[in-house]
Structures are given as structure tokens and as C-alpha cells.
Amino acid sequence: MDNETKKVIILKTVDKRETDRKSVAMEKVALKACLEDLLQNQVNITELIVLKKEHSVLRPWVKDIVNHFWHCCKVAQTIKEFVDGYYECSRGPLNPEERNKPWLNKKENCSTLEALTAIVLDKHLLSKIANYLNSRSTADLEGFNQHILMYCSKWFSYSPPVYRMRNLIAAIDHNNHLEREFQHNKDGSVRLNRVWNKKSGRWAVYPVKEKKTFLYIESLKKQILMCRLTDNVGMSRRAVMEEQDPRRISSHLGPLSPKPSRELYRELYSEQESRFKK
């Protein structure tokens, strides 16, 4: 996804069979394939952004603490500028009229303040400040990952070609509806929608965009029809797997080769019967 336009410019799907059935390696393999394709097409890559993976009294302050951290990352050019802004807000102390959250009590919330101080002054965090200065938000990318589930529900299984096509359709949907205008009320104000966030424990408000039009569907239909009309081979031909199809590596995702279903059935029920007899 391009950080400026928020459009998906390249998409790759990876199967566990292509990474020796190691799920943790799939993202790295897909990223490498995307970068190679972009470089082959002479796309200039200036920056790479990747996803990295309480005390209840702190909950009202969590959003402010996180926002302050990322604000310092955004405005600071050097580590010194980050540290200065991180430990002393440029706006100064809040006025009583501006503050809408209670201060933490030094006696009642002693353990909470100690835990928060340990996080803020963590040496490992401070040693990595240089990496955070160029950080960018991955919220849009995470949102697109959720959008893919509309086309690739986890309740179903898909063959690799079908899964890849469904991902591409999700990207087309995303790119074509990214710049929709906001809906307006009769008085001209932007229409808003409130959503309860379980993680933060608070209400969030978002502007409502215009409904999707899906105008690209007709174009896709025409392209599909033309491909069918210009294809010299009939649809009854035997489908041949692509050279890069992960099913050529293995016909299943399991680490062990399966036994015939009937044999597995007998073993399972014979084991259950022996337990009951005991």
C-alpha cells in the first residue's frame, strides 16, 4: 500500500507450503516477492513501513499517551528533539478547564505510576528511538487486511488461484472506493457514526462516506467476456496447475502425509472402543 495515496499498488499471496509450513515466515516471503516485482518495474521505493507486533485507572489516558508518543515521532527530526518533546509537552500543563480526566493519585495509584514510569524510561525503548522517528501509521493497512475478509472469509477454504483472485478483487474494491466523499445531513454538516471500541473501552466517532457504486464491475465483465471469446481452447479442457502453484509442493497443508480416510476412521474408533472397554 502506498503511504501517500493509501492505494494498494501490489499484492502477493503466499501459501504455508511455500515456507516449509511456517506461518511466521509467510509475511517475509510475500514482502520479498512484492519488493522484487516493484524493483523490476522500476518503482522508486523511498521508505518501507511494516506492521510490528494495565492498570484500569490508566485506561482513560491510554489514547492520549499513545497519541503523544506518535506526535513526538512525527515532529522530531533527531533523538534529542524526540526526548525533549516526549518528556515535556510543548503545550505546557493543562488548564483545569481543558482537562476532562482525573489525575492519578500518588498514594492510591502508586503501583500504576511506577509501572508507567518503567515503560516511559525503559532503556530498550530509548535505545530504539532512532527507528521510531521515521515510523508511520499502519492503520490503513490493517483496515485493508480486515477488508479482505469480506472476500475471503476464514470460514471457507480456497484453492491458491481462487484465493489470489479474491484478494485482487478486494484490492480493486479498496482502490476504487478510497476517495469517496462524506455524506452530509440536511443542515450541511458531515454525517457521523459512533462505534464502541472494546479494546479502548470508549466510544469512537467516524464520518460516514458515500455508498459504494461498484462502477468497475461492468468493465471487469467486459474483460472477462473478451478473454473467453478470444480463447482458442474450450472450457472443457483439463485445468493445469501453474508452475508456482503451492499444490505442486504438497497436496495438503499438514506436516505429515495423511493415511487413507477409511484407515484413519478405523484407527480412531478402535481407539475409542478400547478406552470404553478399559
LUMFI-405168 format. One record per residue (C-alpha): residue in three letters; y, z, x. Coordinates in steps of 0.1 Angstrom, whole numbers, plus 5000, padded with zeros to 4 digits. Each point is the difference from the previous one (the first is absolute). Layout:
N
{Ala, {Y, Z, X}}
...
//
This chain:
278
{Met, {5000, 5000, 5000}}
{Asp, {5034, 4990, 5013}}
{Asn, {5022, 5032, 5003}}
{Glu, {5032, 4983, 4989}}
{Thr, {4989, 4978, 4971}}
{Lys, {4970, 5022, 4990}}
{Lys, {4980, 4969, 4995}}
{Val, {4963, 4996, 5010}}
{Ile, {5000, 4973, 5027}}
{Ile, {4964, 5003, 5011}}
{Leu, {4968, 5016, 4986}}
{Lys, {4966, 5005, 5015}}
{Thr, {4969, 5016, 4985}}
{Val, {4973, 5017, 5022}}
{Asp, {4965, 5010, 4991}}
{Lys, {4982, 5030, 5015}}
{Arg, {4974, 4977, 5013}}
{Glu, {5026, 4985, 5023}}
{Thr, {5008, 5034, 5016}}
{Asp, {4964, 5012, 5006}}
{Arg, {5003, 5018, 4966}}
{Lys, {5028, 5023, 5013}}
{Ser, {5027, 5003, 4973}}
{Val, {5025, 5015, 5024}}
{Ala, {5000, 4968, 5021}}
{Met, {5007, 4976, 4971}}
{Glu, {5038, 5005, 4999}}
{Lys, {5002, 4993, 5037}}
{Val, {4979, 4968, 4998}}
{Ala, {5020, 4987, 4971}}
{Leu, {5033, 5008, 5018}}
{Lys, {4989, 4982, 5031}}
{Ala, {4990, 4969, 4979}}
{Cys, {5034, 5000, 4982}}
{Leu, {5019, 5002, 5033}}
{Glu, {4980, 4972, 5016}}
{Asp, {5007, 4977, 4970}}
{Leu, {5037, 5009, 5000}}
{Leu, {5003, 4993, 5037}}
{Gln, {4981, 4967, 4997}}
{Asn, {5025, 4989, 4974}}
{Gln, {5028, 5010, 5023}}
{Val, {5013, 5028, 4978}}
{Asn, {5024, 5023, 5019}}
{Ile, {4988, 5036, 4998}}
{Thr, {5027, 5024, 5010}}
{Glu, {4985, 5033, 4987}}
{Leu, {4967, 5012, 4987}}
{Ile, {4998, 5027, 4974}}
{Val, {4966, 5016, 4991}}
{Leu, {4989, 5027, 4976}}
{Lys, {4991, 5034, 5017}}
{Lys, {4981, 5024, 4986}}
{Glu, {5046, 5161, 4934}}
{His, {5012, 5023, 4990}}
{Ser, {5009, 4997, 4963}}
{Val, {5035, 5014, 5005}}
{Leu, {5008, 4970, 5023}}
{Arg, {4990, 4974, 4974}}
{Pro, {5036, 4996, 4986}}
{Trp, {5012, 4993, 5036}}
{Val, {4972, 4977, 5012}}
{Lys, {5018, 4968, 4988}}
{Asp, {5033, 5011, 5017}}
{Ile, {4983, 5009, 5033}}
{Val, {4981, 4966, 5001}}
{Asn, {5031, 4981, 4990}}
{His, {5020, 5017, 5027}}
{Phe, {4974, 4993, 5027}}
{Trp, {4999, 4962, 4991}}
{His, {5038, 4999, 4998}}
{Cys, {5003, 5013, 5035}}
{Cys, {4974, 4974, 5011}}
{Lys, {5021, 4973, 4984}}
{Val, {5034, 5009, 5014}}
{Ala, {4990, 5012, 5034}}
{Gln, {4999, 4976, 5030}}
{Thr, {4989, 5025, 5026}}
{Ile, {4978, 5032, 5001}}
{Lys, {5031, 5021, 5005}}
{Glu, {5017, 4986, 4969}}
{Phe, {4969, 5007, 4980}}
{Val, {4996, 5036, 5012}}
{Asp, {5037, 5007, 4994}}
{Gly, {4998, 4986, 4964}}
{Tyr, {4966, 5015, 4993}}
{Tyr, {5010, 5036, 5007}}
{Glu, {5035, 4999, 4987}}
{Cys, {5009, 4978, 4970}}
{Ser, {5031, 4979, 5005}}
{Arg, {5012, 5009, 4965}}
{Gly, {5002, 5037, 5009}}
{Pro, {4989, 5030, 4978}}
{Leu, {4996, 4993, 4962}}
{Asn, {5026, 5014, 4977}}
{Pro, {4987, 5024, 4973}}
{Glu, {5009, 4973, 4974}}
{Glu, {4980, 4973, 5018}}
{Arg, {4968, 5021, 5005}}
{Asn, {4976, 4999, 4971}}
{Lys, {4970, 5017, 5017}}
{Pro, {4996, 5037, 5010}}
{Trp, {5002, 5009, 5037}}
{Leu, {4968, 5014, 5015}}
{Asn, {5001, 5038, 5004}}
{Lys, {4994, 5011, 5036}}
{Lys, {4980, 5030, 4989}}
{Glu, {4980, 4987, 4971}}
{Asn, {4994, 4966, 5015}}
{Cys, {4995, 5010, 5036}}
{Ser, {4967, 4983, 5005}}
{Thr, {5012, 4968, 4984}}
{Leu, {5031, 4999, 5022}}
{Glu, {4978, 5006, 5031}}
{Ala, {4977, 4971, 4990}}
{Leu, {5030, 4977, 4993}}
{Thr, {5015, 5009, 5034}}
{Ala, {4968, 4993, 5018}}
{Ile, {4999, 4965, 4985}}
{Val, {5036, 4993, 5007}}
{Leu, {4998, 5012, 5036}}
{Asp, {4965, 4986, 5006}}
{Lys, {4999, 4988, 5036}}
{His, {4976, 4972, 4992}}
{Leu, {5023, 4987, 4973}}
{Leu, {5031, 5002, 5023}}
{Ser, {4981, 4982, 5028}}
{Lys, {4994, 4970, 4975}}
{Ile, {5036, 4998, 4988}}
{Ala, {5006, 4967, 5019}}
{Asn, {4972, 4984, 4979}}
{Tyr, {5017, 5011, 4967}}
{Leu, {5035, 4986, 5009}}
{Asn, {4988, 4965, 4991}}
{Ser, {4979, 5011, 4970}}
{Arg, {5003, 4982, 4967}}
{Ser, {4989, 5010, 4965}}
{Thr, {4966, 4986, 4990}}
{Ala, {5005, 5009, 4963}}
{Asp, {5002, 4963, 4990}}
{Leu, {4968, 4992, 5018}}
{Glu, {4982, 5030, 4984}}
{Gly, {5012, 4988, 4967}}
{Phe, {4986, 4965, 5006}}
{Asn, {4966, 5016, 5009}}
{Gln, {5000, 5016, 4966}}
{His, {5010, 4967, 4984}}
{Ile, {4969, 4984, 5015}}
{Leu, {4979, 5023, 4978}}
{Met, {5012, 4981, 4970}}
{Tyr, {4981, 4970, 5012}}
{Cys, {4972, 5018, 5020}}
{Ser, {4989, 5030, 4981}}
{Lys, {4978, 5024, 5019}}
{Trp, {4977, 5002, 4970}}
{Phe, {4986, 4966, 5008}}
{Ser, {4985, 4983, 5031}}
{Tyr, {5011, 4965, 5012}}
{Ser, {4986, 4974, 5023}}
{Pro, {5022, 4995, 5031}}
{Pro, {5016, 4967, 4988}}
{Val, {5007, 5014, 4966}}
{Tyr, {5015, 5032, 5015}}
{Arg, {5022, 4979, 5023}}
{Met, {5013, 4978, 4971}}
{Arg, {5008, 5030, 4979}}
{Asn, {5020, 5015, 5028}}
{Leu, {5019, 4968, 5004}}
{Ile, {5008, 4998, 4963}}
{Ala, {5013, 5036, 5002}}
{Ala, {5023, 4989, 5028}}
{Ile, {5012, 4970, 4980}}
{Asp, {5007, 5023, 4971}}
{His, {5019, 5024, 5022}}
{Asn, {5021, 4974, 5018}}
{Asn, {5010, 4981, 4968}}
{His, {5011, 5031, 4981}}
{Leu, {5015, 5020, 5029}}
{Glu, {5037, 4990, 4992}}
{Arg, {5000, 5007, 4963}}
{Glu, {5032, 5013, 4984}}
{Phe, {5002, 5035, 4984}}
{Gln, {5000, 5004, 4963}}
{His, {5032, 5012, 4983}}
{Asn, {5006, 5021, 4969}}
{Lys, {5024, 4989, 4973}}
{Asp, {5028, 5018, 5016}}
{Gly, {4995, 4981, 5033}}
{Ser, {4984, 5028, 5019}}
{Val, {4968, 4995, 5020}}
{Arg, {4969, 5010, 4981}}
{Leu, {4982, 5029, 5017}}
{Asn, {4964, 5014, 4998}}
{Arg, {4989, 5034, 5009}}
{Val, {4967, 5008, 5017}}
{Trp, {4984, 5033, 5008}}
{Asn, {4989, 5001, 5037}}
{Lys, {4970, 5023, 5004}}
{Lys, {5003, 5001, 5037}}
{Ser, {5036, 5012, 5002}}
{Gly, {4998, 5019, 4967}}
{Arg, {5032, 4985, 4987}}
{Trp, {5013, 4973, 4977}}
{Ala, {5011, 4967, 5016}}
{Val, {5022, 4973, 4984}}
{Tyr, {4997, 4963, 5006}}
{Pro, {5020, 4970, 4987}}
{Val, {4979, 4977, 4978}}
{Lys, {4997, 4964, 5011}}
{Glu, {4998, 4969, 4977}}
{Lys, {4966, 4991, 4988}}
{Lys, {4979, 4976, 5021}}
{Thr, {5000, 4963, 4991}}
{Phe, {4971, 4987, 5020}}
{Leu, {5016, 4966, 5002}}
{Tyr, {4979, 4991, 5030}}
{Ile, {4968, 4999, 4979}}
{Glu, {5007, 4965, 4988}}
{Ser, {5004, 4988, 5036}}
{Leu, {4968, 5016, 5010}}
{Lys, {4981, 4984, 4971}}
{Lys, {5013, 4965, 5010}}
{Gln, {4990, 5006, 5036}}
{Ile, {4965, 5011, 4990}}
{Leu, {4996, 4970, 4977}}
{Met, {5011, 4976, 5027}}
{Cys, {4976, 5015, 5025}}
{Arg, {4972, 4995, 4975}}
{Leu, {5010, 4964, 4991}}
{Thr, {5002, 4990, 5037}}
{Asp, {4968, 5017, 5010}}
{Asn, {4973, 4974, 5007}}
{Val, {4972, 5025, 4997}}
{Gly, {4988, 5013, 4966}}
{Met, {5001, 5036, 4989}}
{Ser, {4962, 5001, 4998}}
{Arg, {4998, 5000, 5038}}
{Arg, {4985, 5029, 5018}}
{Ala, {5026, 5024, 5012}}
{Val, {5001, 5005, 5038}}
{Met, {5014, 5031, 5016}}
{Glu, {5029, 4997, 5023}}
{Glu, {4995, 5004, 5037}}
{Gln, {5020, 5032, 5000}}
{Asp, {4984, 5015, 4969}}
{Pro, {4988, 5035, 5008}}
{Arg, {4969, 4995, 4980}}
{Arg, {4988, 4979, 5029}}
{Ile, {5000, 5032, 5020}}
{Ser, {4980, 5019, 4974}}
{Ser, {4991, 4996, 4964}}
{His, {5008, 5037, 4992}}
{Leu, {5025, 5027, 5010}}
{Gly, {4974, 5027, 5008}}
{Pro, {4993, 5009, 5036}}
{Leu, {4963, 4997, 4994}}
{Ser, {4980, 4970, 4987}}
{Pro, {4989, 5008, 4964}}
{Lys, {4964, 5001, 4989}}
{Pro, {4989, 4980, 4969}}
{Ser, {5014, 5016, 4968}}
{Arg, {4965, 5006, 4986}}
{Glu, {4989, 5018, 5031}}
{Leu, {5031, 5022, 5000}}
{Tyr, {4994, 5007, 4963}}
{Arg, {4964, 5012, 5007}}
{Glu, {5011, 5022, 5030}}
{Leu, {5028, 5016, 4980}}
{Tyr, {4979, 5009, 4970}}
{Ser, {4969, 5010, 5020}}
{Glu, {5022, 5024, 5019}}
{Gln, {5014, 5015, 4967}}
{Glu, {4965, 5004, 4986}}
{Ser, {4988, 5018, 5031}}
{Arg, {5029, 5025, 4997}}
{Phe, {4991, 5007, 4964}}
{Lys, {4963, 5006, 5009}}
{Lys, {5010, 5026, 5026}}
//
